[in-house]
Amino acid sequence: MSQTIWKLENTTKHYDWGSIDGITNFFGIANPTSQPMAEIWMGAHPLGCSLVFDAKQGKIRLDKLIQENPEQMLGAKTYQNFASLPFLFKILSANKALSIQVHPTLENAKLGFAKENQLGIALDAANRNYKDPNHKPELIYALTPYKAMRSFRQIEEIVSLFETVAIPDLIEPISQLASNPHPDQLKHFFAYLLNLSESVKNSLIEQLLLKISSFEEEPYLTIKTLANDYPNDIGLFMPLLLNVIELQPGQAMFLSAKTPHAYLSGTGLEIMANSDNVLRAGLTHKYIDSSELINNTDFTSLALNQLLTKPIVKDNKIDFPVPVNDFKFEIIQSDENIRNEKVDSAQILLCLDGKVTLSTDTESLTLQKGESAFIAYQTGLYSYTGVGVLAKAFD
């Protein structure tokens, strides 16, 4: 394999929640159609595979390039464990909220995928929960202020917020939660909300919005914003249940399996295991399987100061450690010095700022802001120089 570094041409996803100008404003990537630019995918996922510029073959799909020489591209260990590139790297820019969701554990994903196959539910069916037998841990890294909901609040805080809005029809279930502040009772209350009849749900939402109409603080401001895009959605109650957090640029948050979360607004980077398994709880027009969702949700409460991933700074690198083998993520600060980078697995590099040149004994590639590259395991070692910032996804 003579070439081991390739510039990428990536797939843009135009989901309706995406920002029209968020990615353009940060990266300078043009949006000639003025459609929402929700995500840019970097990787070999079949629903949005990157193209590479290969010296011999011209422009080809990254997954095809990997299949031709899998051990040289991924490394023997990654190929044996995953058989393909185990992560998907994204730029994500939200102008309105994504659905409230959880992702299953690896074990539950395997069981659920097999069960739905056995039942004959088509992979593209609206009521399909499990698209593959994999888990989907993920990490979000903020490029701009990035608002999200994540994990249940402390139960005492949930009770206090619901008592503040004082909806008569919820007094009884909230008093039960107050007298039994345990994850099992929280699970019971969560299930109660998800399984309300349409008429009762709409009545409670109407009462909620009326009660908070004069409130000018969080989490009520988030509820009002969500109501503009998702009226009559049970997700409007979720800011009272889940922590509302705004990541500042440079902060990151890891989301393990069974963690309830929703991204609300902002531009960031997301790296995840290669999976499409999503179980939704609200802020969506898509299928909600409440029983499967509840069985895959962790009802443990977390405080705000427990939500962020603590970075490890070493020399010119910022590492964000994660407890999974599917991916790793770090930020590299580059300058005019020439530094060497050892390659232990396939990498995707995205230039966040400036201009950085990557070099081996036989190759050289310069990345400018918004450009990305795939680096094969067989590269072994490369150097980089130039004033800029790189985000590195690897495993």
N, C-alpha and C positions, 0 to 999 in steps of 0.2 A: 504494500500500500504506500504509494509515493506521497499522496496528499493526506494530511491528518487534521487540517483545520479548514473549515468551510464557513463562509458567510451565509446567513440564513435569510430567506424571504418567508415571512410569517403570515398566518391566516388571521384576518380580522373578523370578529363576531359582532353583528349589529343588533344585539338584543335591545328591546325597547326601554329597558332601565338604564341603558348606557348614556354617558355624556357625549354631546356632540363635539365639544372642544377640549375636554379634560386632557386627553392624550396629546392632542395637537399643542395645547398650551405648554405642557411639560416637556415633550420630546421634540416638538417641531415636525411631527409626522402629519402629512397632509390628510385632509378629509374632503376630497373633491365632491363627494355625493351629499355631504351634510346630513348623512344618516347618523344615528347614535353609534359611536365607536365604544362598545362595551368592553371588549376584551381583544387582546392580541395574543395568540397562542404560539409558544415556542416549544417544539418537541415533535414527537412522532405519533401523537394520538390520531387514530384513524378518522375522527370527525373534524380534524383541523391540523393536518400534518404540514410541518414546515418544508419548504424547498431549499435545496442547497445548490451552490454554484460549483460544480465539479469540473476540474480542469480537463478530464478525459470525456466525461459523459454529458457535459453541459448542465442544464438545470434539471434536477431529479428530486424525488421525494426522499426525505430523510429516512423514513422507515425502510424504503427499498435499499438505500445505501447501507443501513445497519444490517439488513438481512443478507447482503452479499458477503460481509465479513464480520459476523456478530461478535466473535471473541476479540478481534482487533479493535472493533469500535467501542464495545462496552466493557471489555475485560472478562476473563473467564468466570470470576466470582459473580458478577452481576448477571451475566448470561445464564449461569446455572441456576441462580436464585429467582430471576425474573423473566428470562427469555427475551426481553425487549427493554427499551429505555424505561426505567421504572417511575419516572416523574414527568409531570407536565408543568411548564413554567409559563406564567401569564403576566401581561400588563392588564390591569383591571381599572375601569373608571366608571363610577356609578353616579348618576344624576338623581335616581330615586332608588328606593329600597329593593334589594333582592329578597327572595322568600326567606321566611324563618325556617330553618332546616336543621337536621342532624344527618350524620353519616354513620353507617353501621360498622361494627367491628369486623375484622377479617373473618372470624368464625361465622358470625351472623350473615355476612355477605355470601359466603360459600353456601350456607344452608338455604338462604332465601333465594339465591339464584337457581339452585338445583330444584327447589320446590316449585318455583314459578315456571321453570322449564317443563317439569313433570305435569303441571296443570295445563300446559299448552298456551300460556299467555305470551303473545308475540312480543319480541324485544322492543318494538316501537309502539306497543299498545299504551293508551293513556293511563291505564290502571296498573302498569308494570312498575314495581318498586326497584327491582334489582336488575340492572343492565349488564352486570358482570360479577364475577366472584371475588372482587377485591374491596379492600377498605379504602377510605379516602381521607386520611389525615392531611392537614394543610397548614400553611403558615402564610400570614398576610404581613407585608412590610409597607409601611406608609411612605408615600412620596409627597403627598400633601396632607393636611389635616384629614383624617379618615375616621368617619363615624360608624359605629357598629353596635350591635347588641350581642351579648355573649354570656352564657351561664346564668343560673338562677341567682338572684339576690339572696342575701340573708333573709330567712323567713320572717323575722321580726320587722325587717324593712318592707317586705311585701305586704304584710298585714297593715303596717302604718300607712302605706300608700293607698291601699284599698279603703281603709277607714277614712282617709282624707277625701277621696272622691265620694264616699258614702252613698253607694248605690243600694237602695233598699232591698232589691232582690238578691243581692250578694252578701247581705249581712250574715245570714246563717252559715254558708260555706266558709266565709272568712273567719267567723267566730270559732268554727271547728278547727281551722288551721291555727288560730291563735292559741287555742287550748291544747293542741297537739302539734307543736312545731317540729315536725319530723319529715324527712324526705318522702316517706310513704304517704303522708297526708297531703304534701305538696303535689305528689303524683296524682292523688285522687282529685284535687282541686283543678289541676291542669286538664285531666281527662274530662271533668265536668264541663269546663269551658269549651273544649273541642267538640263535645257531643251535644251542645245545645241545639234545640230546634231552630229553624230559620227565623221564626217570628220572635222567639225569646231572645235570640242573639241580636237581632236588629233592634229590639227594644232596649237591651242593655247598652248597646253601642250608642244609641240615641241619648240615653241617660248619661253615659260617660262623657260624651262631647258637650252636653249641656252643662254638666258639673264643672268641667275644666275650662269653659269658655273664657273665664277671666284670669286663669292661671298663666303666669308668664315665666315659669321656671321649668327645669327638667324634672321628671321625664315627660311632663305634660306638653312641652313644646314639640317633642318628638312625636307624640300621639297626634297632635294637630297636623303636623307635616304629613304623616303617614295617611291620615284621613283624606287628604286631598287626592292621593293616588289610589287608595284602597278603601273606599267607603264600604261600610257594612262587612268588613273583614274582621274575623275574630283576632287577627294579629294586632289590632289596635289596643288590645289589653296587654300585649306582651312587654311593652316598656315598663309596666308596673311589676312584672315578674322577672324580667331579665335585666342584667346590668347594661346600662347605656354608657359607652365609652368613646372618647375621641382620641385616637392615636395621633401623636404628633410626628412630623416627618423624621424618619430614622428609627421609629419604634416599630416593634414587630409583636405578633401574637400568634402562638401555636394553638391549633384546634384539634384535639384528639377525637377519636370516635365517640359518638353519643353526646357530644357537646352541642347544646342548642345555640344557634347563632344566626345573625342576619347582618349583611353589610348594607349600610344605609346611604352613604355618600362619600365621595373622595376618590383619589387616584392612588393606586398602590401596585405592588408586585405580589403575586400569589404563586406559591409552589405547592404541589400536591402529588399524592400518589395517583397513578393512572387509573381513574375510576369515574363512572358517571352515576354512582349510587347516591341518591338524594331522597330523603324522607321529609316531607314538608309539613309545617305546622300553621302556616298563615302567610299573609301578604302575597298571595298567589291566586291565579285562576286555574292552576294545575291540580291534579289529583292529590287528595289528602287521605292517606290511610291511617286513621287516628290510632288504631290498635297497634299496628306495626311501628308507628312513630313512637308511641309510649314505651313499647318493649325495647326500643333502641335509644332511649333518652336517659341520661344521667341526671338525677334530681338532686345532686349535691349542690350546696350553695357555695359560692365563692365571693370574696370581697373584691372591690375594685383593684386593690393593690396586689392581687394574685393573678391578674389577667394577662399581663404582658410577659414576654419572653426576655429574660435577662441576658444581655449581650456579653460576650467575652472579647475584650480588645487585646490584640497582640500585634505589636509593631504597626504595620499599615493596614491591618485587617480587622474587621468586626464580624465575629462569628455568632450566629444565633442557634444554639444547640437545640436539637429536637430528639425525642425519644423513639424514633422510628428509623428503619434502615432504607426506606424508599428514597429519601432525599436528604440533602444537607443544603445550607444556604449561608453565604457570607458576602460582605461588602469589602471591596478592595479599593483602597486609596492609592492611586498611581501618581508618580511625579517624573521628573526628568532622569532619575536614576534607573538603571537597568536591573530588574529583579527577575529571579528565576521562580518558576512555578512548577512543582512536581505534579504529575497527572496520575492519580490512582483509580480514576473512573472516568467515564464520559462526562463532559462539562458543557453547559451552555452559559455563555457570557453575554451580558447585556450592558451596553455603555449607557450610564445614567447621566454623565456630564463629561465635557471635554473631548479629548481625542487620545486614544491609546493604541499603540502598535504592538501586535503579538508576533513573535518570531521564533522559528526553529532554525536548525542548520540549513534547511532547504526552502523554507516558506516564510512569508511575511504578510500580515493582514492588519490593516488599520481600521478600527471601529470608531465611529463618531457617535455622538449622542443619539440614542434611539436605534442604533444598529446592534446586531447580535451575531454570535458565531457559535458553531458546534465544534468541540475539540474531542477527538477520539482518544480512547485509552492508550492506543499504541503511540501517541505523541510522546509519552514518557516524560518529557520536560520541554517547557517553552519559556521564553522571556517576555516581559512586557515593559514598556516605557512610554512616557508621555503624560502630561497633566490631565487627569480625568478620574472618573469613578466607575468601577465595574461592579455589577451584581453577578455573583457566580452561583449557579445551580448545579449540583452534582450529587453523587450517592456514595 
